[in-house]
Amino acid sequence: MSIAVYGIGAPLRRVEDGRFLRGAGRFVDDLAPADAAWLHVLRSPHAAARIRGIDATAARAMPGVLAVLTATDLDVPGLLRCVTPRQRRGGGPLVQPPWRVLPADAVRHVGDAVAAVIAETPAQAQDAAEQIIVDYAPLPAVTDVVAAAAGGPAVWPAEAPDSAVSRSAISVP
């Protein structure tokens, strides 16, 4: 087997390792511009859950907190869309449900952003995020491809009822 000289699969000589191994490298987190604010994102611990409510009152009152944002605080729809047209296996258009910057109704994966805290220091932002109370109603979730193929719950039930993995998408033993 030959190794490509250029392009995909070609070995790349790393030039930054030396300075990082010697402790002389700089990371973005090492930068501290004057009057910078810090962001901490509160993320869902659930793979699937309805959001019954979010109480950020205590977080907003904490010292150093500049803003706490939830879906209800956004003045814009906060929708993200894929701008590249995609197709399904059968050739039809790919369903593009609304993907919100901060969801108001449900989380659809572990780590889904639920709230954002902006504060004067990283510690203040994290401490405030820990004071946000999110009332989740956990929903069934499938974390296994074979189980999803057997008819697991849909990720987007209204917009794409077949958004669990379809049997034709994988090889089931």
N, C-alpha and C positions, 0 to 999 in steps of 0.2 A: 504494500500500500504506500503510495507516495503522498507527501504532504504538499499542499498548495503553497506556492511562493507568494501569490498575491490574492486578495479577495477573501471570501468566506472560508474559514478553516485554516487560514494562514497564521503561523505563529507570530505574535507581536512582542517585540522586545519592550519590556517595562522599564521606564526611565525614572519613575517616581519612587520606587521601593527604597532606595538608599536613604533618602532624606527622612522617610517615615520610620525606617528601622533605627536611625540615629536620633529620633525625637525632634528633628528639625522641620518636619512637615507641618503645613497649616491646613486646618479644616475650616469649613464655613462656621462651625460652632465656636471657633477660636476668635472670630471677628466680633468686636463689640462697638459698633458705631454709637456715637453720642446720641442720647434721647431715643434709642431704639426701643420698640415695643416687642413683646414676645407672645407667640401664639401657642396654645395647647389645645388639641382636638380631643374631645371626649368621644370615645368609640364604643360601639355596642359589644357586649360580651356574648350576644346571642346570634345564632346562624339565621334565625327567622323569628320575628316577634312583631306584634302590633305595638305601637307607641300609644299608650292611653293618656299620657300627660308628661310634661317636663316642668319641674319647678327649679328655676335658677335664681330665686330670690336671695338665698344666702350667698351664692357666688357673686352676685352683683354688688353686694354690700361689703365684700372683703377689701382690705387695704391693697392698693396698687392695681386693682382691676379697672381697666379702661372700658371694656365692653364684653358682654356675653351674648353670643348669637345662637339662636335656634331657628328652625324653619319659619316660625311665626314672626321673627324679627327681620327677615329679609324682605326688602321692598320690591325686589325683582322676583320673577318666577323661580329663578335659580335652577333652571333645567340645563342639563348637559346632553348633547346629542352627538352621535357619531356622524361626521360629515362625509365619510366614505361610504358610498352605497354598497351594501352587502346583500348576498342572496342566501336563501336556505338551500338545503340539499336538493329539493325538488325544483329549484329555479325561481320560486316566488320570492318576493321581497322579504328581507329580514325584519321581523317585528322590532320596533324601537320604542319601548315603553319610556315614559318620562323618567329620567334619572336625575334626582334632585341633589343639589350640593349638600343640603341638610334635609333629610326626610322628615315629614311631619306625621305620616301615618304608620309607617312600618320600616323595620330594618330587614335587609335581605342577605346579609353575610356578617360573620364575626369581623369586627373592625369597621363596620359601616359608621361613618361620622354622624354624630347626633347633635353635638353642640361645639362651639368654638369659643375659647376664652382668650382675650387679649389683655395682657398685664405688663407692668413695668419690669418685672423680672421673670425668668422661667419658673422659679419656685412659686411665685405668687400665682402664675397662670395655672400651674398644675394643682396647687392647693385649692384654688377656686373651682377647677373642674371636678375635683373630688367631692365638692359640696353640692353639685347638681344632682337632683333626684329625678331619675327617669323611671316612670311606671311602665314596665314592659309586660305584655301578655305573650309569653313564649308560644310559638307555633311549631307544628311538626316540621322537621327539616331532614333532608337526606344528605349524608356526607359520603355516600358510597355510590359509585357510578352504576354498579349492577342493581342496587336497590332503586336508584332513580329510573333505570330502564324498566323496572317492574311496575311503574306507575306511581312514583313518589309525588309529593306535593309540588305544585308549580311555584316558581320564583315570582312570576308575574301572572297571577291567576286571571285578572280581568283582561289584560292586554294580550297575553300569550298563554292560554290555558295549557298548552303543551310545552311550557318552558322548563319542565323537568327533562332530563335527557331522554330522547326518544330511542326506542329499541333499535331502529335502523342506524342510529349514530354510533353504536358500539357493538362489539362482538360479545355476546353473552354466552358463557359456557353451558 
